[in-house]
Amino acid sequence: MNSIFKKEGPLYRLLTSLLYYLVAIPILTIICVLFLGFRVRGWDRLREIEDTGAVIACNHIHYLDCAFLAIFAMPRRPVFCTLEQNLQLPVIRYLIKWLGGVPIPQKIGALRRFMDGTSDAASKGKLVVIYPEGELELYCDHLRPFRNGAFQTAVRANVPVLPCYITQEKPRGILGLLKQKPCLVLNVGELMYPQKSEAGESEQGTMVLRAAVRNLRERVYCEMERLADRELPSFGGEPELDNECPEVV
C-alpha cells in the first residue's frame, strides 16, 4: 500500500483496534443516537460490498458525520480522507486519527501520491470515505458541487461508489421534547459502478479516464439528490442533467 498510509507496528495496531471497537465506536454510537437522533436507512447496502473495496461518498454537514459512517461500516474500518487542518484541531484530531483519518495534502506532488494511495487501498478491499463536496458546512440543507477526487479513486481502482446522504428531519416522540435541532439520518443509496474502460497513459487514454470520472460523478450526484428527495439542480455551473442520471456507456 502507498506510503501515505503509515505502516505502524503490531502493538500500535492492536491498541488502536481495541480503542476503536471497544471505546470509540460504542461511545460515539450513544452520543450520535441520543444527542443527534442518528439512524440509518439502507443497512443492507453494506452486504453488497462485503467482499470488495469501495468509495463511500457522503455530504459533509456535521463534525460527527465521520462517526455516522464509521458506525454504519462496522465491523469494517474505513479510511477517512480529511483536510490537513482538521488534524490540527484540539481533541477532534485524535478522534479523526482513531477513526482512520488520513490528511489530504495540498501540494500537487504529494496529492498525486495520495490519490495513488487511496486507489491502491480501495483496490485491495478497503472502504475509502471521501466527501466530494470538499469542506464541512454545518447543517447545510442542499447538495453542493462535487470535486473529482472520490470518482478518480473509484475509476482508477475499478470499485463502486456507495452514495450516502444525511437528511435533517424533525425530531419525533421524546426527542421532539429534548431537541431543537433536527435529527440526522444517514440514507444509503444504490451502488454506482464506473464505466469499463481501457484508459492508458496516452492523451486518448486520459480523455477516456476523464469521461469515466465525469460520468460516475454525475450519476452519484443524481443518486444523492434522489436520497435527498429534491429536484435536480444544475451541476456546479455545468450543463444541467435534464433531471435524468446519465447511463453507463
ZADRENLUM-675423 format. One line per 2 residues: their letters; for each residue x negated, y, z negated of C-alpha. Coordinates in Angstrom, 1 decimal. Example, Ala and Ser with C-alpha at 12.3 -4.5 7.8 and 13.67 -1.06 7.14 Angstrom:
2
as> -12.3:-4.5:-7.8  -13.7:-1.1:-7.1
END
This chain:
249
mn> 0.0:0.0:0.0  -1.2:3.5:0.8
si> -3.5:5.0:-1.9  -1.0:7.8:-2.8
fk> 0.8:5.2:-4.8  -1.7:4.7:-7.6
ke> -2.7:1.2:-8.5  -2.5:1.2:-12.3
gp> -3.9:-1.6:-14.5  -1.7:-4.6:-15.6
ly> -1.4:-3.3:-19.2  -0.1:0.1:-17.9
rl> 2.4:-1.6:-15.6  3.7:-3.8:-18.4
lt> 4.1:-0.9:-20.8  5.8:1.3:-18.2
sl> 8.1:-1.6:-17.2  9.1:-2.1:-20.9
ly> 9.7:1.6:-21.3  11.7:1.7:-18.1
yl> 14.0:-1.2:-18.7  14.3:-1.2:-22.5
va> 14.3:2.5:-23.3  14.7:4.9:-20.3
ip> 17.5:3.2:-18.4  19.7:2.4:-21.5
il> 19.3:5.9:-22.9  19.9:7.6:-19.6
ti> 22.9:5.4:-18.9  24.5:6.5:-22.2
ic> 23.7:10.2:-21.5  24.9:10.1:-17.9
vl> 28.2:8.3:-18.7  29.1:10.1:-21.9
fl> 28.0:13.7:-21.0  28.2:13.8:-17.3
gf> 31.1:11.4:-16.7  28.8:9.4:-14.3
rv> 30.2:6.4:-12.5  29.6:4.7:-9.1
rg> 31.8:3.8:-6.2  30.3:1.2:-4.0
wd> 28.1:-1.0:-6.3  28.5:-3.8:-3.7
rl> 26.4:-2.0:-1.1  23.3:-2.8:-3.0
re> 23.8:-6.5:-2.3  23.4:-5.7:1.4
ie> 19.7:-4.7:0.9  18.7:-7.1:-1.9
dt> 16.2:-8.8:0.4  14.8:-5.8:2.2
ga> 13.4:-2.3:1.7  15.5:0.8:2.4
vi> 15.5:4.5:2.2  18.2:5.9:-0.2
ac> 19.3:9.4:0.9  21.4:11.5:-1.5
nh> 22.4:15.1:-2.1  20.5:16.8:-4.8
ih> 22.7:18.7:-7.3  21.6:17.8:-10.8
yl> 18.4:17.4:-12.8  19.5:13.8:-13.7
dc> 20.7:12.6:-10.3  17.5:10.7:-10.0
af> 18.7:8.8:-13.1  22.0:8.1:-11.3
la> 20.1:6.4:-8.5  17.8:4.5:-10.9
if> 20.9:3.1:-12.8  22.6:2.2:-9.5
am> 19.5:0.4:-8.2  19.0:-1.8:-11.2
pr> 17.2:-4.2:-11.6  15.0:-2.8:-8.8
rp> 12.8:0.2:-9.5  12.9:2.7:-6.7
vf> 10.2:5.1:-5.6  11.4:8.7:-6.0
ct> 9.9:11.3:-3.8  9.8:14.6:-5.6
le> 8.4:18.1:-5.2  4.9:18.6:-6.7
qn> 6.1:21.3:-9.0  8.6:19.0:-10.7
lq> 5.7:17.0:-12.1  4.5:20.2:-13.9
lp> 7.7:20.7:-15.8  7.5:20.1:-19.6
vi> 9.3:16.9:-20.7  11.0:16.4:-17.3
ry> 7.7:15.5:-15.7  7.4:12.4:-18.0
li> 10.9:11.3:-17.1  10.2:11.6:-13.4
kw> 6.9:9.7:-13.7  8.5:6.9:-15.7
lg> 11.3:6.6:-13.2  8.8:6.1:-10.4
gv> 8.4:9.7:-9.2  5.8:10.4:-6.5
pi> 4.9:14.0:-5.7  5.3:15.2:-2.1
pq> 2.1:17.1:-1.1  2.2:20.4:0.6
ki> -1.0:20.2:2.6  -0.5:18.8:6.1
ga> -3.2:16.1:5.9  -2.0:14.9:2.5
lr> 1.6:15.0:3.7  0.8:12.7:6.7
rf> -0.8:10.2:4.3  2.2:10.5:2.1
md> 4.5:9.6:5.0  2.3:6.6:5.8
gt> 2.7:5.6:2.1  6.5:5.9:2.0
sd> 6.8:4.0:5.3  4.5:1.3:4.0
aa> 6.4:1.0:0.7  9.7:0.7:2.4
sk> 8.4:-1.9:5.0  7.2:-4.0:2.0
gk> 10.5:-4.1:0.4  10.7:-1.1:-1.9
lv> 13.6:1.3:-2.2  12.4:4.8:-1.5
vi> 14.6:7.6:-2.7  14.3:10.8:-0.6
yp> 16.5:13.9:-1.0  16.9:15.0:2.6
eg> 18.1:18.5:1.5  14.7:19.0:0.1
el> 15.4:21.1:-3.0  17.7:21.0:-6.0
el> 20.8:23.3:-6.1  22.7:22.8:-9.3
yc> 26.3:21.8:-8.7  26.2:22.6:-5.0
dh> 29.6:21.8:-3.6  28.6:21.2:0.0
lr> 26.0:19.3:2.0  23.0:21.3:3.1
pf> 20.9:20.9:6.2  18.6:17.9:6.3
rn> 14.9:17.7:6.7  13.4:14.8:8.7
ga> 11.2:13.0:6.1  13.7:10.4:5.0
fq> 14.6:9.4:8.5  11.0:9.4:9.7
ta> 10.2:7.0:6.9  13.1:4.7:7.8
vr> 12.3:4.7:11.6  8.6:4.0:11.1
an> 9.3:1.2:8.5  12.3:-0.1:10.6
vp> 14.5:-0.2:7.5  18.0:1.1:6.9
vl> 19.1:4.3:5.2  21.6:3.9:2.4
pc> 23.6:7.2:2.3  24.9:8.4:-1.1
yi> 26.9:11.5:-2.0  27.5:12.8:-5.5
tq> 31.0:14.3:-5.8  32.2:16.7:-8.6
ek> 35.5:15.6:-9.9  37.9:16.9:-12.6
pr> 37.4:15.2:-16.0  40.3:13.0:-17.0
gi> 41.5:11.4:-20.2  39.4:12.1:-23.2
lg> 36.6:13.6:-21.0  39.1:16.3:-20.0
ll> 39.2:17.4:-23.6  35.4:17.3:-24.1
kq> 34.1:18.5:-20.8  34.4:21.8:-18.9
kp> 32.0:20.9:-16.1  33.0:18.3:-13.5
cl> 32.3:14.6:-13.8  29.6:13.5:-11.3
vl> 30.4:10.4:-9.3  27.9:8.6:-7.0
nv> 29.6:7.5:-3.8  27.7:4.9:-1.8
ge> 28.3:4.6:1.9  27.6:2.3:4.8
lm> 24.0:1.3:5.7  22.7:3.2:8.7
yp> 20.0:1.3:10.8  17.5:3.1:13.0
qk> 17.5:2.7:16.7  15.4:-0.1:18.0
se> 12.6:1.5:20.0  9.0:0.8:21.0
ag> 7.6:4.1:20.1  3.8:4.2:20.8
es> 1.1:6.8:20.5  1.8:8.3:23.9
eq> 3.7:11.5:24.5  6.7:9.5:25.6
gt> 6.5:7.3:22.5  6.5:10.4:20.3
mv> 9.7:11.6:22.1  11.3:8.3:21.6
lr> 10.4:8.4:17.9  11.8:11.9:17.5
aa> 15.0:10.9:19.2  15.4:7.9:16.9
vr> 14.8:10.2:13.9  17.4:12.7:15.0
nl> 20.0:10.1:15.8  19.5:8.5:12.4
re> 19.6:11.8:10.6  22.8:12.9:12.3
rv> 24.5:9.5:11.6  23.5:9.7:7.9
yc> 24.7:13.3:7.7  28.1:12.2:9.1
em> 28.4:9.4:6.7  27.6:11.6:3.7
er> 30.2:14.1:4.9  32.7:11.2:5.1
la> 31.8:10.3:1.5  32.3:14.0:0.5
dr> 35.7:13.8:2.3  35.0:17.0:4.2
el> 35.4:18.1:7.9  32.1:18.1:9.7
ps> 30.4:21.5:10.0  27.7:22.4:12.5
fg> 24.4:20.7:11.7  22.0:23.2:10.3
ge> 22.4:25.7:13.2  22.1:22.9:15.8
pe> 24.8:21.9:18.2  28.0:20.7:16.5
ld> 28.6:16.9:16.3  32.2:17.1:17.7
ne> 33.5:15.5:14.5  32.1:12.2:15.6
cp> 29.0:10.4:14.4  26.5:9.6:17.2
ev> 26.2:5.9:18.1  23.0:3.9:18.1
v> 21.8:3.9:21.7
END
